[in-house]
Amino acid sequence: MAKITAARHLRVRYIIGLGLLALVVTGSFLAKQYAISVQHNLSELVKLSGQQSGLANRIGYLSLVMITTHDDDNFADVKSQLQQSIDDMEAMHGILLNGSHAKGVPLVSNEKLQSLYYDDSVGLNVSIRSFLENARAILSNPRGTLGIDSYEYSHLTNYGPKLLEPQLTAAVDEYTRLAHESIVQIQHLEKLIWFGTLFVLLLETLLIFRPLERRIRET
């Protein structure tokens, strides 16, 4: 009877040990999937914020071509490209501000990003909207009504590089920093999972295999 009871105890310990190991493995899988998802989202935000800077330069260039071209076909083509660039930059700005469920991009923000985007005087939100407003003014005016000395064009070529570009760079830097922090967290998580697995294996050794070894020697 004592042997049967001892065997049952060992069996229970073995099941508990396997259960703990299964929990560690399952928990590690879910945690790593979540961490990888966060890292993917942050990488997407870094890409979007970086693309805005390129679009700002493209909008400035296309605006210049619209103002200076003398070819009707070229004017129409450039106007279409400018419209698309404005729409793309506005869409990216909306995703960075609010996230996008449709595109799988969550809202990511912190105190620094809030200050960078929403400062009352020179916030990035105000800067981008002002930049796009002047780009639309060039887009909507008939050919020949605006020149390179116009306020709208001066705004795109002077205001943009001096204020907007540094703000966009600061946003890219902050999203990049958050992405790097996410990588560090994944590395810490992997260490915790490794230690947790070793701890469970140690428990199995002490509570299951050592008692089993002693019983085998006693028989």
C-alpha positions as CSV (number, residue, x, y, z in Angstrom):
1,M,0.0,0.0,0.0
2,A,2.9,2.4,0.9
3,K,4.5,1.7,-2.5
4,I,1.2,2.4,-4.3
5,T,0.8,5.7,-2.4
6,A,4.4,6.7,-3.1
7,A,3.9,5.9,-6.8
8,R,0.8,8.0,-6.9
9,H,2.7,10.9,-5.3
10,L,5.4,10.6,-7.9
11,R,2.9,10.5,-10.7
12,V,1.2,13.6,-9.3
13,R,4.5,15.4,-9.0
14,Y,5.4,14.4,-12.6
15,I,2.1,15.7,-13.9
16,I,2.6,19.0,-12.0
17,G,6.1,19.3,-13.3
18,L,5.0,18.8,-16.9
19,G,2.2,21.2,-16.4
20,L,4.6,23.9,-15.1
21,L,6.9,23.3,-18.0
22,A,4.0,23.5,-20.5
23,L,2.9,26.8,-18.8
24,V,6.4,28.2,-19.1
25,V,6.6,27.2,-22.8
26,T,3.1,28.5,-23.6
27,G,3.7,31.8,-21.7
28,S,7.0,32.3,-23.4
29,F,5.5,31.8,-26.8
30,L,2.6,34.2,-26.1
31,A,4.9,36.8,-24.6
32,K,7.4,36.7,-27.4
33,Q,4.5,36.9,-30.0
34,Y,3.2,40.0,-28.2
35,A,6.7,41.6,-28.0
36,I,7.4,40.9,-31.7
37,S,4.0,42.4,-32.6
38,V,4.9,45.6,-30.6
39,Q,8.3,45.7,-32.3
40,H,6.6,45.4,-35.8
41,N,4.2,48.2,-35.0
42,L,7.0,50.5,-33.9
43,S,9.0,49.6,-37.0
44,E,6.0,50.6,-39.1
45,L,5.8,53.9,-37.3
46,V,9.5,54.6,-37.9
47,K,8.9,53.9,-41.6
48,L,5.9,56.2,-41.8
49,S,7.5,59.1,-40.0
50,G,10.6,58.7,-42.2
51,Q,8.5,58.7,-45.4
52,Q,6.9,62.0,-44.4
53,S,10.2,63.7,-44.7
54,G,10.7,62.4,-48.2
55,L,7.2,63.4,-49.1
56,A,7.7,66.9,-47.9
57,N,10.8,67.3,-50.2
58,R,8.8,65.8,-53.0
59,I,5.9,68.2,-52.5
60,G,8.3,71.1,-52.6
61,Y,9.9,69.9,-55.8
62,L,6.6,69.1,-57.6
63,S,5.3,72.6,-56.6
64,L,8.3,74.2,-58.2
65,V,7.7,72.2,-61.4
66,M,4.0,73.2,-61.4
67,I,4.9,76.8,-61.1
68,T,7.7,76.9,-63.7
69,T,6.6,74.4,-66.4
70,H,5.4,75.6,-69.8
71,D,4.2,72.2,-71.0
72,D,0.5,71.6,-70.6
73,D,0.9,67.8,-70.5
74,N,3.7,68.0,-68.0
75,F,1.7,70.4,-65.8
76,A,-1.3,68.0,-65.7
77,D,1.0,65.0,-64.8
78,V,2.8,66.9,-62.1
79,K,-0.4,68.2,-60.7
80,S,-1.7,64.6,-60.3
81,Q,1.6,63.6,-58.6
82,L,1.4,66.5,-56.3
83,Q,-2.2,65.7,-55.3
84,Q,-1.2,62.1,-54.6
85,S,1.8,63.2,-52.5
86,I,-0.3,65.6,-50.5
87,D,-2.9,62.9,-49.8
88,D,-0.2,60.4,-48.8
89,M,1.4,62.8,-46.4
90,E,-1.9,63.7,-44.8
91,A,-2.9,60.0,-44.5
92,M,0.5,59.1,-42.8
93,H,0.1,62.1,-40.5
94,G,-3.4,60.8,-39.5
95,I,-2.1,57.3,-38.8
96,L,0.8,58.6,-36.6
97,L,-1.6,60.8,-34.7
98,N,-4.5,58.4,-34.2
99,G,-3.3,54.9,-35.3
100,S,-5.2,52.8,-37.9
101,H,-7.2,49.7,-37.1
102,A,-7.5,49.0,-40.8
103,K,-3.8,49.0,-41.4
104,G,-3.0,47.3,-38.1
105,V,-1.1,50.3,-36.7
106,P,-1.9,51.2,-33.1
107,L,-1.7,54.6,-31.5
108,V,1.8,54.9,-29.9
109,S,2.5,58.0,-27.9
110,N,4.4,59.3,-24.9
111,E,5.1,62.7,-23.2
112,K,7.8,63.6,-25.7
113,L,5.7,62.7,-28.7
114,Q,2.7,64.6,-27.3
115,S,4.9,67.7,-26.9
116,L,6.4,67.3,-30.3
117,Y,3.1,67.0,-32.1
118,Y,0.8,69.2,-30.1
119,D,2.9,72.2,-28.9
120,D,0.6,75.2,-29.3
121,S,3.1,77.4,-31.2
122,V,5.3,75.1,-33.2
123,G,3.9,71.6,-32.8
124,L,4.4,69.2,-35.7
125,N,0.6,68.9,-36.1
126,V,0.4,72.6,-36.8
127,S,3.5,72.6,-39.0
128,I,2.3,69.7,-41.2
129,R,-1.2,71.1,-41.6
130,S,0.2,74.6,-42.5
131,F,2.7,73.0,-45.0
132,L,-0.1,70.9,-46.7
133,E,-2.4,73.9,-46.8
134,N,0.1,75.9,-48.8
135,A,0.7,72.9,-51.0
136,R,-3.0,72.7,-51.8
137,A,-3.0,76.4,-52.6
138,I,-0.5,75.8,-55.3
139,L,-2.4,72.7,-56.4
140,S,-5.7,74.5,-56.7
141,N,-4.6,77.7,-58.4
142,P,-4.7,77.9,-62.2
143,R,-1.4,77.7,-64.0
144,G,0.5,81.0,-64.2
145,T,-1.2,82.6,-61.2
146,L,1.5,81.7,-58.7
147,G,5.3,82.2,-59.1
148,I,8.4,81.3,-57.2
149,D,8.1,84.6,-55.3
150,S,4.6,83.7,-54.0
151,Y,4.0,83.3,-50.3
152,E,2.8,79.7,-50.8
153,Y,5.9,78.6,-52.6
154,S,8.2,80.4,-50.2
155,H,6.5,78.7,-47.3
156,L,7.1,75.3,-48.9
157,T,10.8,75.9,-49.7
158,N,11.8,78.0,-46.7
159,Y,9.5,77.2,-43.8
160,G,9.6,73.4,-44.5
161,P,13.4,72.8,-44.4
162,K,13.9,75.2,-41.5
163,L,11.1,74.0,-39.1
164,L,9.3,71.0,-40.5
165,E,12.3,68.9,-41.4
166,P,13.9,69.1,-37.9
167,Q,10.5,68.2,-36.3
168,L,10.1,65.2,-38.6
169,T,13.6,64.1,-37.8
170,A,12.8,64.4,-34.1
171,A,9.7,62.2,-34.5
172,V,11.7,59.6,-36.4
173,D,14.4,59.6,-33.6
174,E,11.7,59.1,-30.9
175,Y,10.0,56.3,-32.7
176,T,13.4,54.7,-33.3
177,R,14.2,55.0,-29.6
178,L,11.0,53.3,-28.7
179,A,11.7,50.6,-31.2
180,H,15.1,50.0,-29.6
181,E,13.6,49.9,-26.2
182,S,11.2,47.2,-27.4
183,I,14.2,45.1,-28.7
184,V,15.8,45.4,-25.3
185,Q,12.6,44.3,-23.6
186,I,12.5,41.3,-25.9
187,Q,16.0,40.4,-24.9
188,H,15.2,40.7,-21.2
189,L,12.1,38.6,-21.7
190,E,14.2,35.8,-23.4
191,K,16.5,35.8,-20.3
192,L,13.5,35.5,-17.9
193,I,12.1,32.6,-20.0
194,W,15.4,30.9,-20.0
195,F,15.8,31.2,-16.2
196,G,12.1,30.1,-15.7
197,T,12.7,27.0,-17.8
198,L,15.8,26.1,-15.9
199,F,13.9,26.6,-12.6
200,V,11.1,24.3,-13.6
201,L,13.6,21.6,-14.8
202,L,15.4,22.0,-11.4
203,L,12.1,21.4,-9.6
204,E,11.4,18.4,-11.6
205,T,14.8,17.0,-10.8
206,L,14.4,17.6,-7.1
207,L,10.8,16.6,-6.7
208,I,10.4,13.8,-9.3
209,F,13.6,12.3,-10.6
210,R,15.6,12.2,-7.3
211,P,12.8,10.6,-5.4
212,L,12.3,8.2,-8.2
213,E,16.0,7.3,-8.2
214,R,15.9,6.7,-4.5
215,R,12.9,4.3,-4.8
216,I,14.7,2.4,-7.6
217,R,17.7,1.9,-5.4
218,E,15.5,0.8,-2.5
219,T,13.8,-1.9,-4.5
